Amino acid sequence: MEFENKFSKVTKSMKSNIIRELLKDAANPNIISFGGGVPDPETFPRNELAEISLKVLKDEYKFTLQYATTEGDNELKKQYIKLLEKHEHIDWLNYDNMLITVGSQQALHLISMVLLDEESYCAVGKPVYLGAANAFKQSFPKFLEIPIKEDGMDLEFFEAKLKELKNKHEIEKLKFVYVVPNFQNPTGVTMSLEKRKKLSELSKEYNFLIVEDDPYGYLRFEGEKLPNIYSMNPERTLLLNTFSKILSPGLRIGIIIGPKELIRQFTIAKQSADLCCPSLTQRIAARYLENHDIIKELEPSLKLYKSKKDTMLEALKVEFENTSKVSWTKPEGGLFIWLTFDESTNTMEMFEIARKKGVLYVPGESFYVNEIEKNHMRLSFCLPSHDEIKEGIRRLRSVVEDYKKVK
Ligand SMILES: Cc1ncc(COP(=O)(O)O)c(C=O)c1O
């Protein structure tokens, strides 16, 4: 049968996640992968999670083996509210300000379904997290790409765009700006406090929402913690959190926090997507939070990530210091470093040489929606060992040298 003419418009527009395609070889033991943003499995508290799993299956089977409500497990919400009170000084939340989702990725998908359509504008970073761009693209909006600077989004540029939209009488079509303020994926940069405040003011002045995606906020290993935008502007901000980077991505638990009218609409959209999140993993996460200070317990993981980040920065210095044409970000947390080469370099073209030499990265062009820049790459330092990081960066230098010879 010919299937092509059966596909919907959205299906026809879908592309396979390029990162997942490129990184298929990552499991090959001869290859060093700086590709995926996956946590080091040694950081997963596997024994504690095994104990809790057995207990909630035996003692709470009427909940854990049953359908849950679409809104999510109130035990989990209760524990999460405590966590936000303690660590973010957010003390006004009710259960109806929260929806439990299948990771933050589902939150992004629901936001796209509920808020965007073809006439809408949404503003995103340039570069932007690929998974968010793909989720938003499913609603065919118009993207405003806002350059990312060392201290986060270029808000002067954004403000100029806002004025343009206002002059065209299209400002109401701007639904939201999407930001990853802490250790952004893919650049690793953090939005300054001034910019957080300014963005919050702009959202009031021009009447748009802020989607604050924060999977990495608790993975800060140096520098000063900054308040999230949600705490400054709860009426207009949707805060997306996830357990993927602080506990385990295998649980597939995320959470949207925001105004209850919006949460209600996301809940209705989620009903038709999957009825509810798995009861079992929600309750495991709830009991874990109840019995552990999850943020305190991250300390050894943070030490590990910091040391790997330092190893990668040092290796980059050793291998690329004398090449004035390469620069890189120096993140204070998270999982990623962003490399920028001179403009004649195309990191997608270079990828085949890298694969042959046994090192993988994510070509930067994957992270743009309108104007594509080809001279960047994203390196993740969380999974390889220290020796692999040093060897991988050595291989990368040789990849760049070979690429320059054939160019
Ligand atoms: C910025 C950002 N948002 C959302 C996600 C999705 O995370 P999850 O669905 O595992 O919660 C990721 C994953 O890497 C991410 O980097």
The ligand as an SDF file (V2000), in Angstrom:
LIG
                    3D

 16 16  0  0  0  0  0  0  0  0999 V2000
   16.1360   22.1620   27.6440 C   0  0  0  0  0  0  0  0  0  0  0  0
   15.4700   20.8310   27.7130 C   0  0  0  0  0  0  0  0  0  0  0  0
   14.1450   20.7650   27.8790 N   0  0  0  0  0  0  0  0  0  0  0  0
   13.5010   19.5930   27.9570 C   0  0  0  0  0  0  0  0  0  0  0  0
   14.1750   18.4030   27.8640 C   0  0  0  0  0  0  0  0  0  0  0  0
   13.3800   17.1310   27.9170 C   0  0  0  0  0  0  0  0  0  0  0  0
   13.6350   16.4450   29.0820 O   0  0  0  0  0  0  0  0  0  0  0  0
   12.6890   15.3280   29.6880 P   0  0  0  0  0  0  0  0  0  0  0  0
   11.5750   15.0820   28.7100 O   0  0  0  0  0  0  0  0  0  0  0  0
   13.5610   14.1320   29.8620 O   0  0  0  0  0  0  0  0  0  0  0  0
   12.1920   15.8790   30.9610 O   0  0  0  0  0  0  0  0  0  0  0  0
   15.5720   18.4060   27.6840 C   0  0  0  0  0  0  0  0  0  0  0  0
   16.3150   17.1590   27.5630 C   0  0  0  0  0  0  0  0  0  0  0  0
   17.4770   17.0710   27.3580 O   0  0  0  0  0  0  0  0  0  0  0  0
   16.2310   19.6640   27.6250 C   0  0  0  0  0  0  0  0  0  0  0  0
   17.5540   19.7630   27.4580 O   0  0  0  0  0  0  0  0  0  0  0  0
  1  2  1  0
  2  3  1  0
  2 15  2  0
  3  4  2  0
  4  5  1  0
  5  6  1  0
  5 12  2  0
  6  7  1  0
  7  8  1  0
  8  9  2  0
  8 10  1  0
  8 11  1  0
 12 13  1  0
 12 15  1  0
 13 14  2  0
 15 16  1  0
M  END
$$$$
